[in-house]
Amino acid sequence: MSEQAFASANVLLRQSSNDLGAFRGREYDLVLSTLSWEKRGTAAFETLGREIGELCLLRFNSSTNRPANERKDEQLKLLAKFSRASTTIELDSSTSFSANVQKIDDFLQARVVTKKRPLRVLCDITCIPKSYLLLLIGLGFRKNYFARLDCLYAEGRYPLGKQHEASASLANSTGSITSEGVWESLPVPFFESESTIPNHRDVLVTLGGEVGLTLPFIEKYEPRRLGLVMISESEVQTPEKLPKSEQYALSELQGEPNVERVNLSLSDVIGTVRYSIDFCKKSSADTITALAIGSKTHALALGIAALSQPRMEIICRIPTRYTTLDVEANGNVIGFEIEDRFEPSAYLS
């Protein structure tokens, strides 16, 4: 990565790889993570290797999914080893976004009131759904709950070809490797465009490994101009390894009029922020709709970019339910520091 720091609006972003020293020595007011069924859910704190005073864990309700609940219980025990105390924040199902927004807002607001200043937060974003990651950025830097938000992300192994093959073999499968049911649009609070009824719309998409389902999701926005951000390390870069249906969808997507494609590393949040801002500045549309469909790190970048772009809105997809896809860590843990440049408590103890 060529750039290590980038300023946008009121925030300064730094990114690091394989060097988590800054996160080991810093004092935090709040440390957050999410209980998950994924094996990699503990990898970030294992690599960080420091004791945490209190670890606050978001737990999304999985009452109808016994295996998922059992894995979350196991993960709770594993994460307890890294902290002197833990607090579990019980939430509705992750697909019940509206019901959870106020709960998270109330929790953070109470912490801010107790501290009497914006918080210094460390968050393991590995297993948090993208919509909730963006919500944290919105609450943190639109409502001034955070002085800084440091993020850890444990990369995972995603053999897309095998996962698509497994999904296709299931009865009634939609072709999704991570979810079930129809994708619905979810506008993320704090990231709405200043134009409520745009005459023209440009669309910017951070893509993952589900191109087939992405195509109709994009087309319903009728983009006048389309920007595609693809992960450099993804098997999408070698489409011959994907099923024929995915190859066809990728070809159709790249054949859209006025489309431009960039390939950016999973860990290059700064590059994704810069591209997103440039895309907005070049746009003459009333609204730039950013679809956070790909990686969490690229969704993080969209959130940071949108803080400085009043015409930019962010949309996530929300399925009927998520599949219990277990993802193993690949050994790489990357860190990102986001600080309010004008808030002294971001860098003063």
C-alpha positions as CSV (number, residue, x, y, z in Angstrom):
1,M,0.0,0.0,0.0
2,S,1.5,3.3,-1.1
3,E,-0.5,5.6,1.1
4,Q,-0.7,5.2,4.9
5,A,-2.7,8.3,5.9
6,F,-5.5,10.3,4.3
7,A,-7.6,13.2,5.5
8,S,-11.3,13.6,4.5
9,A,-13.8,16.0,6.0
10,N,-13.2,16.1,9.7
11,V,-11.5,12.7,9.9
12,L,-8.0,11.4,9.4
13,L,-7.6,7.8,8.3
14,R,-4.5,5.6,8.8
15,Q,-4.1,2.1,7.6
16,S,-1.6,-0.5,8.6
17,S,-0.8,-4.1,7.8
18,N,1.0,-6.6,10.0
19,D,1.9,-3.9,12.5
20,L,-0.7,-3.5,15.3
21,G,1.7,-1.7,17.7
22,A,-0.5,1.4,17.8
23,F,-3.5,-0.6,18.9
24,R,-1.6,-2.4,21.7
25,G,-0.5,0.7,23.6
26,R,-3.5,2.9,23.2
27,E,-6.1,3.4,26.0
28,Y,-9.7,2.9,24.9
29,D,-13.0,3.9,26.4
30,L,-14.9,1.1,24.6
31,V,-13.8,-2.1,22.9
32,L,-16.4,-3.8,20.7
33,S,-16.8,-7.0,18.8
34,T,-19.6,-9.2,17.5
35,L,-20.3,-12.8,18.4
36,S,-20.4,-14.9,15.3
37,W,-20.5,-18.5,14.0
38,E,-17.3,-17.9,12.0
39,K,-14.1,-19.5,13.2
40,R,-12.2,-16.3,12.4
41,G,-14.3,-14.3,15.0
42,T,-11.5,-14.5,17.6
43,A,-8.5,-14.1,15.2
44,A,-8.1,-10.3,15.5
45,F,-7.8,-10.3,19.3
46,E,-5.6,-13.4,19.3
47,T,-3.2,-11.5,17.0
48,L,-3.5,-8.3,19.0
49,G,-2.4,-10.1,22.1
50,R,-3.3,-7.6,24.7
51,E,-5.6,-7.7,27.7
52,I,-8.8,-5.7,27.5
53,G,-10.4,-4.2,30.5
54,E,-14.0,-4.6,29.3
55,L,-15.1,-6.2,26.1
56,C,-18.6,-5.3,24.8
57,L,-20.0,-7.9,22.5
58,L,-22.9,-7.4,20.1
59,R,-25.0,-10.6,20.0
60,F,-27.6,-10.8,17.3
61,N,-30.6,-13.1,18.0
62,S,-30.3,-16.5,16.4
63,S,-33.0,-18.3,18.4
64,T,-34.2,-20.3,15.4
65,N,-30.7,-21.4,14.5
66,R,-29.4,-23.8,17.1
67,P,-25.9,-24.4,15.5
68,A,-25.3,-20.7,15.2
69,N,-26.2,-20.1,18.8
70,E,-23.9,-22.9,20.0
71,R,-21.0,-21.4,18.0
72,K,-21.7,-18.0,19.5
73,D,-21.7,-19.5,23.0
74,E,-18.3,-21.2,22.3
75,Q,-16.9,-17.9,20.9
76,L,-18.1,-16.1,24.0
77,K,-15.9,-18.4,26.1
78,L,-12.9,-17.9,23.8
79,L,-13.2,-14.1,23.8
80,A,-13.5,-14.0,27.6
81,K,-9.8,-15.0,27.7
82,F,-8.8,-11.6,26.3
83,S,-10.7,-9.4,28.8
84,R,-11.1,-8.9,32.5
85,A,-14.8,-8.5,32.0
86,S,-17.3,-8.7,29.2
87,T,-20.7,-7.2,28.5
88,T,-23.1,-8.7,26.0
89,I,-25.5,-6.4,24.1
90,E,-28.5,-8.4,23.2
91,L,-30.0,-7.4,19.8
92,D,-32.7,-8.7,17.5
93,S,-31.8,-10.6,14.4
94,S,-29.2,-8.8,12.3
95,T,-31.8,-8.6,9.5
96,S,-34.1,-6.6,11.9
97,F,-32.0,-3.5,11.4
98,S,-34.6,-0.8,12.4
99,A,-35.3,-2.6,15.7
100,N,-31.6,-2.6,16.6
101,V,-30.6,1.0,15.6
102,Q,-32.1,2.6,18.8
103,K,-30.6,-0.1,21.0
104,I,-27.1,0.6,19.7
105,D,-27.7,4.4,19.8
106,D,-28.9,4.2,23.4
107,F,-25.9,2.1,24.5
108,L,-23.3,4.4,22.9
109,Q,-25.1,7.6,24.1
110,A,-25.0,6.2,27.7
111,R,-21.3,5.6,27.4
112,V,-20.7,9.2,26.1
113,V,-22.7,10.7,28.9
114,T,-20.7,8.7,31.5
115,K,-17.4,9.8,30.0
116,K,-18.6,13.4,29.4
117,R,-16.7,13.5,26.1
118,P,-16.5,11.6,22.7
119,L,-15.2,8.0,23.0
120,R,-12.0,6.4,21.9
121,V,-13.2,3.1,20.5
122,L,-11.6,-0.1,19.3
123,C,-13.8,-2.3,17.2
124,D,-13.2,-5.7,15.7
125,I,-15.1,-5.4,12.5
126,T,-14.4,-8.9,11.2
127,C,-17.9,-10.3,11.8
128,I,-20.1,-7.3,12.1
129,P,-22.6,-6.9,9.3
130,K,-21.8,-4.0,6.9
131,S,-24.9,-2.1,7.7
132,Y,-24.0,-2.0,11.4
133,L,-20.4,-1.0,10.7
134,L,-21.7,1.9,8.7
135,L,-24.2,2.7,11.5
136,L,-21.3,2.9,13.9
137,I,-19.4,5.3,11.6
138,G,-22.6,7.5,11.3
139,L,-23.3,7.6,15.0
140,G,-19.6,8.1,15.8
141,F,-18.8,11.0,13.4
142,R,-22.2,12.5,12.5
143,K,-23.5,12.5,16.1
144,N,-20.1,13.0,17.6
145,Y,-20.1,10.0,19.8
146,F,-16.5,9.0,18.8
147,A,-13.2,10.9,19.1
148,R,-11.6,8.0,17.3
149,L,-12.7,4.6,15.9
150,D,-9.9,2.1,15.5
151,C,-10.8,-1.1,13.5
152,L,-9.3,-4.5,13.3
153,Y,-10.2,-6.9,10.5
154,A,-9.1,-10.6,10.2
155,E,-9.0,-11.6,6.6
156,G,-10.7,-14.9,5.7
157,R,-10.4,-17.7,3.2
158,Y,-13.1,-17.4,0.5
159,P,-12.8,-20.2,-2.1
160,L,-15.6,-18.8,-4.2
161,G,-15.7,-21.5,-6.8
162,K,-16.3,-24.2,-4.2
163,Q,-18.9,-22.1,-2.3
164,H,-20.9,-21.3,-5.5
165,E,-20.8,-25.1,-6.3
166,A,-22.1,-25.9,-2.8
167,S,-24.8,-23.3,-3.0
168,A,-26.0,-24.5,-6.4
169,S,-26.5,-28.0,-5.1
170,L,-29.0,-26.9,-2.4
171,A,-32.7,-27.1,-3.1
172,N,-34.5,-23.8,-3.5
173,S,-31.1,-22.0,-3.5
174,T,-31.1,-18.4,-4.7
175,G,-27.5,-18.8,-5.8
176,S,-26.2,-16.8,-2.9
177,I,-23.2,-18.1,-0.9
178,T,-23.9,-16.0,2.2
179,S,-27.6,-15.4,2.4
180,E,-31.1,-16.7,1.6
181,G,-34.2,-15.0,0.2
182,V,-34.6,-11.8,-1.9
183,W,-32.2,-8.9,-1.4
184,E,-34.0,-5.8,-0.1
185,S,-32.4,-2.3,-0.2
186,L,-31.4,-0.8,3.2
187,P,-30.6,2.9,3.3
188,V,-28.1,3.5,6.0
189,P,-29.0,6.2,8.6
190,F,-26.7,9.2,8.6
191,F,-25.7,8.5,5.0
192,E,-28.7,9.9,3.0
193,S,-28.2,12.1,-0.1
194,E,-29.2,15.8,0.3
195,S,-31.4,15.2,-2.8
196,T,-34.4,13.2,-1.8
197,I,-35.9,12.7,-5.3
198,P,-33.0,12.8,-7.7
199,N,-33.5,13.3,-11.5
200,H,-30.3,11.5,-12.3
201,R,-28.4,9.0,-10.3
202,D,-24.8,7.6,-10.6
203,V,-24.1,4.3,-8.9
204,L,-20.9,3.2,-7.2
205,V,-20.6,-0.5,-6.2
206,T,-18.1,-2.3,-4.0
207,L,-18.4,-5.8,-5.2
208,G,-17.8,-9.2,-3.5
209,G,-18.2,-12.7,-4.9
210,E,-21.9,-12.8,-5.7
211,V,-22.1,-11.1,-9.1
212,G,-25.2,-12.9,-10.3
213,L,-27.4,-11.5,-7.5
214,T,-25.7,-8.1,-7.7
215,L,-26.7,-7.4,-11.3
216,P,-30.5,-7.0,-10.8
217,F,-29.8,-5.2,-7.5
218,I,-27.8,-2.6,-9.4
219,E,-30.1,-2.4,-12.4
220,K,-33.1,-1.3,-10.4
221,Y,-31.3,2.0,-9.6
222,E,-31.0,2.7,-13.3
223,P,-27.5,4.2,-13.1
224,R,-26.6,6.8,-15.6
225,R,-22.9,6.1,-14.7
226,L,-21.6,3.0,-13.0
227,G,-18.4,2.5,-11.0
228,L,-17.3,-0.9,-10.0
229,V,-14.8,-1.5,-7.2
230,M,-13.6,-5.1,-7.3
231,I,-11.3,-6.9,-4.8
232,S,-7.9,-7.5,-6.3
233,E,-7.4,-10.8,-4.4
234,S,-10.9,-12.1,-5.3
235,E,-11.5,-15.0,-7.7
236,V,-13.6,-12.6,-9.6
237,Q,-10.3,-11.6,-11.1
238,T,-10.1,-15.0,-12.7
239,P,-13.7,-15.5,-13.9
240,E,-12.8,-18.9,-15.5
241,K,-12.8,-20.3,-12.0
242,L,-16.4,-19.3,-11.4
243,P,-19.6,-21.0,-12.5
244,K,-20.9,-20.2,-16.0
245,S,-23.8,-18.2,-14.5
246,E,-21.3,-16.0,-12.6
247,Q,-19.1,-15.5,-15.6
248,Y,-22.2,-14.4,-17.6
249,A,-23.3,-12.0,-14.9
250,L,-19.8,-10.5,-14.7
251,S,-19.8,-10.0,-18.5
252,E,-23.2,-8.4,-18.5
253,L,-22.2,-6.1,-15.6
254,Q,-19.0,-4.9,-17.3
255,G,-21.0,-4.5,-20.6
256,E,-23.3,-1.8,-19.0
257,P,-23.1,1.6,-20.7
258,N,-20.8,4.2,-19.0
259,V,-19.2,1.6,-16.7
260,E,-15.8,1.9,-15.2
261,R,-14.0,-0.7,-13.2
262,V,-11.1,-0.5,-10.7
263,N,-9.4,-3.3,-8.8
264,L,-8.4,-2.4,-5.2
265,S,-6.9,-4.6,-2.5
266,L,-9.1,-5.7,0.3
267,S,-6.8,-3.9,2.7
268,D,-6.6,-0.6,0.7
269,V,-9.2,1.4,2.4
270,I,-7.5,4.7,1.6
271,G,-7.4,3.8,-2.1
272,T,-11.1,3.0,-2.0
273,V,-11.9,6.3,-0.1
274,R,-10.0,8.3,-2.7
275,Y,-11.6,6.6,-5.6
276,S,-15.1,7.1,-4.1
277,I,-14.5,10.8,-3.5
278,D,-13.1,11.2,-7.1
279,F,-16.1,9.4,-8.5
280,C,-18.5,11.8,-6.7
281,K,-16.6,14.9,-7.7
282,K,-16.7,13.8,-11.4
283,S,-20.4,13.1,-11.2
284,S,-23.0,15.7,-12.3
285,A,-25.9,13.6,-11.0
286,D,-28.2,14.8,-8.1
287,T,-27.4,11.6,-6.1
288,I,-24.5,9.2,-6.0
289,T,-25.8,5.9,-4.7
290,A,-23.1,3.7,-3.1
291,L,-24.0,0.1,-2.8
292,A,-22.0,-1.6,-0.1
293,I,-22.2,-5.2,-1.4
294,G,-18.6,-6.4,-1.2
295,S,-16.1,-6.5,1.7
296,K,-16.4,-4.9,5.1
297,T,-13.2,-3.0,4.5
298,H,-14.5,-1.4,1.3
299,A,-17.8,-0.6,3.1
300,L,-15.7,1.1,5.7
301,A,-14.2,3.2,3.0
302,L,-17.6,4.2,1.6
303,G,-18.6,5.4,5.0
304,I,-15.5,7.6,5.4
305,A,-15.9,9.0,1.9
306,A,-19.6,9.8,2.4
307,L,-18.8,12.0,5.4
308,S,-17.4,14.6,3.0
309,Q,-19.9,14.1,0.1
310,P,-23.4,15.5,0.7
311,R,-24.8,14.0,-2.6
312,M,-23.7,10.5,-1.6
313,E,-26.0,7.9,-0.1
314,I,-25.1,4.4,1.1
315,I,-27.3,1.4,0.5
316,C,-26.7,-2.1,1.9
317,R,-28.6,-5.2,0.9
318,I,-30.5,-7.1,3.5
319,P,-31.6,-10.7,2.8
320,T,-34.3,-12.8,4.4
321,R,-31.6,-14.5,6.5
322,Y,-27.9,-15.2,6.4
323,T,-26.5,-18.6,5.8
324,T,-24.3,-20.1,8.5
325,L,-21.2,-19.9,6.4
326,D,-18.1,-20.6,8.4
327,V,-15.0,-18.7,7.3
328,E,-11.5,-19.5,8.5
329,A,-8.9,-16.8,9.1
330,N,-6.1,-16.7,6.6
331,G,-3.6,-15.3,9.2
332,N,-3.7,-11.6,8.1
333,V,-5.0,-9.0,10.5
334,I,-5.1,-5.4,9.3
335,G,-5.8,-2.3,11.3
336,F,-7.4,1.1,10.5
337,E,-7.4,4.3,12.6
338,I,-10.1,6.8,12.1
339,E,-9.9,10.0,14.2
340,D,-11.7,13.2,14.5
341,R,-9.1,15.7,13.5
342,F,-10.7,18.5,15.6
343,E,-11.4,16.5,18.8
344,P,-8.4,16.7,21.3
345,S,-9.5,13.5,23.1
346,A,-8.7,11.6,19.9
347,Y,-5.0,11.7,20.6
348,L,-4.8,13.0,24.2
349,S,-5.2,10.7,27.2
